[in-house]
Structure formats: C-alpha cells, structure tokens
C-alpha cells in the first residue's frame, strides 16, 4: 500500500492507495496521482521515500512508491 502525506496549515492529511485490479483501487491511484500533480503545480515540494529516506522527487507518479510527502512552500515576510 502506498500513501501520500500532505503537510499543510491544518496539520496533515493522508491519502492511501493499493495496487490491485479493482475499480476502487484504480480510482484511488488516479486520485493520488492528481493530488501529487496539483501539489507540484502549486509550488509544493514533493519527496519520495527511497530505501527508507525521503528524497526530493520530480519524476512522474510511481504507483509502486511506498510513500510521498507534499510540503507547502513557506510563506513569510
């Protein structure tokens, strides 16, 4: 099972998906891919867990990924 952790001002959200041959699994994968794409479009950093360590990721969505994190840019002034 894969997941995306979305850090935001309300805390964080978790989106999970399974790789399975069902309609529900396919819809969850599509939702996860959409969320990752939208996060990048909003300027968020995306990291992917690789060998137990999160690294910045700019590659297309990987349905086999264990975990992604979406981190909103810091606003300040």
MODELLER restraints for C-alpha pairs under 7 A, 6 or more apart:
rsr = mdl.restraints
at = mdl.atoms
rsr.add(forms.Gaussian(group=physical.xy_distance, feature=features.Distance(at['CA:1:A'], at['CA:16:A']), mean=6.88, stdev=0.5))
rsr.add(forms.Gaussian(group=physical.xy_distance, feature=features.Distance(at['CA:1:A'], at['CA:17:A']), mean=5.74, stdev=0.5))
rsr.add(forms.Gaussian(group=physical.xy_distance, feature=features.Distance(at['CA:1:A'], at['CA:18:A']), mean=4.67, stdev=0.5))
rsr.add(forms.Gaussian(group=physical.xy_distance, feature=features.Distance(at['CA:1:A'], at['CA:19:A']), mean=6.93, stdev=0.5))
rsr.add(forms.Gaussian(group=physical.xy_distance, feature=features.Distance(at['CA:1:A'], at['CA:66:A']), mean=6.78, stdev=0.5))
rsr.add(forms.Gaussian(group=physical.xy_distance, feature=features.Distance(at['CA:2:A'], at['CA:16:A']), mean=5.63, stdev=0.5))
rsr.add(forms.Gaussian(group=physical.xy_distance, feature=features.Distance(at['CA:2:A'], at['CA:17:A']), mean=5.38, stdev=0.5))
rsr.add(forms.Gaussian(group=physical.xy_distance, feature=features.Distance(at['CA:2:A'], at['CA:18:A']), mean=6.34, stdev=0.5))
rsr.add(forms.Gaussian(group=physical.xy_distance, feature=features.Distance(at['CA:2:A'], at['CA:64:A']), mean=6.92, stdev=0.5))
rsr.add(forms.Gaussian(group=physical.xy_distance, feature=features.Distance(at['CA:2:A'], at['CA:65:A']), mean=5.92, stdev=0.5))
rsr.add(forms.Gaussian(group=physical.xy_distance, feature=features.Distance(at['CA:2:A'], at['CA:66:A']), mean=4.57, stdev=0.5))
rsr.add(forms.Gaussian(group=physical.xy_distance, feature=features.Distance(at['CA:2:A'], at['CA:67:A']), mean=5.55, stdev=0.5))
rsr.add(forms.Gaussian(group=physical.xy_distance, feature=features.Distance(at['CA:3:A'], at['CA:14:A']), mean=6.66, stdev=0.5))
rsr.add(forms.Gaussian(group=physical.xy_distance, feature=features.Distance(at['CA:3:A'], at['CA:15:A']), mean=5.39, stdev=0.5))
rsr.add(forms.Gaussian(group=physical.xy_distance, feature=features.Distance(at['CA:3:A'], at['CA:16:A']), mean=4.15, stdev=0.5))
rsr.add(forms.Gaussian(group=physical.xy_distance, feature=features.Distance(at['CA:3:A'], at['CA:17:A']), mean=6.22, stdev=0.5))
rsr.add(forms.Gaussian(group=physical.xy_distance, feature=features.Distance(at['CA:3:A'], at['CA:66:A']), mean=6.48, stdev=0.5))
rsr.add(forms.Gaussian(group=physical.xy_distance, feature=features.Distance(at['CA:3:A'], at['CA:67:A']), mean=4.89, stdev=0.5))
rsr.add(forms.Gaussian(group=physical.xy_distance, feature=features.Distance(at['CA:3:A'], at['CA:68:A']), mean=6.34, stdev=0.5))
rsr.add(forms.Gaussian(group=physical.xy_distance, feature=features.Distance(at['CA:4:A'], at['CA:14:A']), mean=5.66, stdev=0.5))
rsr.add(forms.Gaussian(group=physical.xy_distance, feature=features.Distance(at['CA:4:A'], at['CA:15:A']), mean=5.12, stdev=0.5))
rsr.add(forms.Gaussian(group=physical.xy_distance, feature=features.Distance(at['CA:4:A'], at['CA:16:A']), mean=6.45, stdev=0.5))
rsr.add(forms.Gaussian(group=physical.xy_distance, feature=features.Distance(at['CA:4:A'], at['CA:67:A']), mean=5.68, stdev=0.5))
rsr.add(forms.Gaussian(group=physical.xy_distance, feature=features.Distance(at['CA:4:A'], at['CA:68:A']), mean=4.60, stdev=0.5))
rsr.add(forms.Gaussian(group=physical.xy_distance, feature=features.Distance(at['CA:4:A'], at['CA:69:A']), mean=5.51, stdev=0.5))
rsr.add(forms.Gaussian(group=physical.xy_distance, feature=features.Distance(at['CA:5:A'], at['CA:12:A']), mean=6.60, stdev=0.5))
rsr.add(forms.Gaussian(group=physical.xy_distance, feature=features.Distance(at['CA:5:A'], at['CA:13:A']), mean=5.85, stdev=0.5))
rsr.add(forms.Gaussian(group=physical.xy_distance, feature=features.Distance(at['CA:5:A'], at['CA:14:A']), mean=4.80, stdev=0.5))
rsr.add(forms.Gaussian(group=physical.xy_distance, feature=features.Distance(at['CA:5:A'], at['CA:15:A']), mean=6.72, stdev=0.5))
rsr.add(forms.Gaussian(group=physical.xy_distance, feature=features.Distance(at['CA:5:A'], at['CA:68:A']), mean=6.22, stdev=0.5))
rsr.add(forms.Gaussian(group=physical.xy_distance, feature=features.Distance(at['CA:5:A'], at['CA:69:A']), mean=4.65, stdev=0.5))
rsr.add(forms.Gaussian(group=physical.xy_distance, feature=features.Distance(at['CA:5:A'], at['CA:70:A']), mean=6.22, stdev=0.5))
rsr.add(forms.Gaussian(group=physical.xy_distance, feature=features.Distance(at['CA:6:A'], at['CA:12:A']), mean=5.22, stdev=0.5))
rsr.add(forms.Gaussian(group=physical.xy_distance, feature=features.Distance(at['CA:6:A'], at['CA:13:A']), mean=5.08, stdev=0.5))
rsr.add(forms.Gaussian(group=physical.xy_distance, feature=features.Distance(at['CA:6:A'], at['CA:14:A']), mean=6.34, stdev=0.5))
rsr.add(forms.Gaussian(group=physical.xy_distance, feature=features.Distance(at['CA:6:A'], at['CA:69:A']), mean=5.86, stdev=0.5))
rsr.add(forms.Gaussian(group=physical.xy_distance, feature=features.Distance(at['CA:6:A'], at['CA:70:A']), mean=4.83, stdev=0.5))
rsr.add(forms.Gaussian(group=physical.xy_distance, feature=features.Distance(at['CA:6:A'], at['CA:71:A']), mean=6.53, stdev=0.5))
rsr.add(forms.Gaussian(group=physical.xy_distance, feature=features.Distance(at['CA:7:A'], at['CA:13:A']), mean=6.79, stdev=0.5))
rsr.add(forms.Gaussian(group=physical.xy_distance, feature=features.Distance(at['CA:7:A'], at['CA:70:A']), mean=6.17, stdev=0.5))
rsr.add(forms.Gaussian(group=physical.xy_distance, feature=features.Distance(at['CA:7:A'], at['CA:71:A']), mean=5.41, stdev=0.5))
rsr.add(forms.Gaussian(group=physical.xy_distance, feature=features.Distance(at['CA:7:A'], at['CA:72:A']), mean=6.69, stdev=0.5))
rsr.add(forms.Gaussian(group=physical.xy_distance, feature=features.Distance(at['CA:8:A'], at['CA:72:A']), mean=6.33, stdev=0.5))
rsr.add(forms.Gaussian(group=physical.xy_distance, feature=features.Distance(at['CA:15:A'], at['CA:32:A']), mean=6.77, stdev=0.5))
rsr.add(forms.Gaussian(group=physical.xy_distance, feature=features.Distance(at['CA:17:A'], at['CA:25:A']), mean=6.47, stdev=0.5))
rsr.add(forms.Gaussian(group=physical.xy_distance, feature=features.Distance(at['CA:17:A'], at['CA:28:A']), mean=5.38, stdev=0.5))
rsr.add(forms.Gaussian(group=physical.xy_distance, feature=features.Distance(at['CA:17:A'], at['CA:29:A']), mean=5.82, stdev=0.5))
rsr.add(forms.Gaussian(group=physical.xy_distance, feature=features.Distance(at['CA:18:A'], at['CA:25:A']), mean=5.73, stdev=0.5))
rsr.add(forms.Gaussian(group=physical.xy_distance, feature=features.Distance(at['CA:19:A'], at['CA:25:A']), mean=6.40, stdev=0.5))
rsr.add(forms.Gaussian(group=physical.xy_distance, feature=features.Distance(at['CA:29:A'], at['CA:63:A']), mean=6.93, stdev=0.5))
rsr.add(forms.Gaussian(group=physical.xy_distance, feature=features.Distance(at['CA:33:A'], at['CA:61:A']), mean=5.88, stdev=0.5))
rsr.add(forms.Gaussian(group=physical.xy_distance, feature=features.Distance(at['CA:39:A'], at['CA:70:A']), mean=6.67, stdev=0.5))
rsr.add(forms.Gaussian(group=physical.xy_distance, feature=features.Distance(at['CA:43:A'], at['CA:73:A']), mean=6.64, stdev=0.5))
rsr.add(forms.Gaussian(group=physical.xy_distance, feature=features.Distance(at['CA:44:A'], at['CA:70:A']), mean=6.28, stdev=0.5))
rsr.add(forms.Gaussian(group=physical.xy_distance, feature=features.Distance(at['CA:44:A'], at['CA:71:A']), mean=5.39, stdev=0.5))
rsr.add(forms.Gaussian(group=physical.xy_distance, feature=features.Distance(at['CA:44:A'], at['CA:72:A']), mean=4.55, stdev=0.5))
rsr.add(forms.Gaussian(group=physical.xy_distance, feature=features.Distance(at['CA:44:A'], at['CA:73:A']), mean=5.53, stdev=0.5))
rsr.add(forms.Gaussian(group=physical.xy_distance, feature=features.Distance(at['CA:45:A'], at['CA:70:A']), mean=5.83, stdev=0.5))
rsr.add(forms.Gaussian(group=physical.xy_distance, feature=features.Distance(at['CA:45:A'], at['CA:71:A']), mean=5.13, stdev=0.5))
rsr.add(forms.Gaussian(group=physical.xy_distance, feature=features.Distance(at['CA:45:A'], at['CA:72:A']), mean=6.53, stdev=0.5))
rsr.add(forms.Gaussian(group=physical.xy_distance, feature=features.Distance(at['CA:46:A'], at['CA:56:A']), mean=5.83, stdev=0.5))
rsr.add(forms.Gaussian(group=physical.xy_distance, feature=features.Distance(at['CA:46:A'], at['CA:57:A']), mean=5.63, stdev=0.5))
rsr.add(forms.Gaussian(group=physical.xy_distance, feature=features.Distance(at['CA:46:A'], at['CA:68:A']), mean=6.83, stdev=0.5))
rsr.add(forms.Gaussian(group=physical.xy_distance, feature=features.Distance(at['CA:46:A'], at['CA:69:A']), mean=5.64, stdev=0.5))
rsr.add(forms.Gaussian(group=physical.xy_distance, feature=features.Distance(at['CA:46:A'], at['CA:70:A']), mean=4.69, stdev=0.5))
rsr.add(forms.Gaussian(group=physical.xy_distance, feature=features.Distance(at['CA:46:A'], at['CA:71:A']), mean=6.33, stdev=0.5))
rsr.add(forms.Gaussian(group=physical.xy_distance, feature=features.Distance(at['CA:47:A'], at['CA:54:A']), mean=5.64, stdev=0.5))
rsr.add(forms.Gaussian(group=physical.xy_distance, feature=features.Distance(at['CA:47:A'], at['CA:55:A']), mean=5.08, stdev=0.5))
rsr.add(forms.Gaussian(group=physical.xy_distance, feature=features.Distance(at['CA:47:A'], at['CA:56:A']), mean=4.21, stdev=0.5))
rsr.add(forms.Gaussian(group=physical.xy_distance, feature=features.Distance(at['CA:47:A'], at['CA:57:A']), mean=5.00, stdev=0.5))
rsr.add(forms.Gaussian(group=physical.xy_distance, feature=features.Distance(at['CA:47:A'], at['CA:68:A']), mean=5.52, stdev=0.5))
rsr.add(forms.Gaussian(group=physical.xy_distance, feature=features.Distance(at['CA:47:A'], at['CA:69:A']), mean=5.15, stdev=0.5))
rsr.add(forms.Gaussian(group=physical.xy_distance, feature=features.Distance(at['CA:47:A'], at['CA:70:A']), mean=6.64, stdev=0.5))
rsr.add(forms.Gaussian(group=physical.xy_distance, feature=features.Distance(at['CA:48:A'], at['CA:54:A']), mean=5.21, stdev=0.5))
rsr.add(forms.Gaussian(group=physical.xy_distance, feature=features.Distance(at['CA:48:A'], at['CA:55:A']), mean=5.51, stdev=0.5))
rsr.add(forms.Gaussian(group=physical.xy_distance, feature=features.Distance(at['CA:48:A'], at['CA:56:A']), mean=6.42, stdev=0.5))
rsr.add(forms.Gaussian(group=physical.xy_distance, feature=features.Distance(at['CA:48:A'], at['CA:57:A']), mean=5.79, stdev=0.5))
rsr.add(forms.Gaussian(group=physical.xy_distance, feature=features.Distance(at['CA:48:A'], at['CA:67:A']), mean=5.89, stdev=0.5))
rsr.add(forms.Gaussian(group=physical.xy_distance, feature=features.Distance(at['CA:48:A'], at['CA:68:A']), mean=4.44, stdev=0.5))
rsr.add(forms.Gaussian(group=physical.xy_distance, feature=features.Distance(at['CA:48:A'], at['CA:69:A']), mean=6.49, stdev=0.5))
rsr.add(forms.Gaussian(group=physical.xy_distance, feature=features.Distance(at['CA:49:A'], at['CA:55:A']), mean=6.38, stdev=0.5))
rsr.add(forms.Gaussian(group=physical.xy_distance, feature=features.Distance(at['CA:49:A'], at['CA:66:A']), mean=6.46, stdev=0.5))
rsr.add(forms.Gaussian(group=physical.xy_distance, feature=features.Distance(at['CA:49:A'], at['CA:67:A']), mean=5.39, stdev=0.5))
rsr.add(forms.Gaussian(group=physical.xy_distance, feature=features.Distance(at['CA:49:A'], at['CA:68:A']), mean=6.27, stdev=0.5))
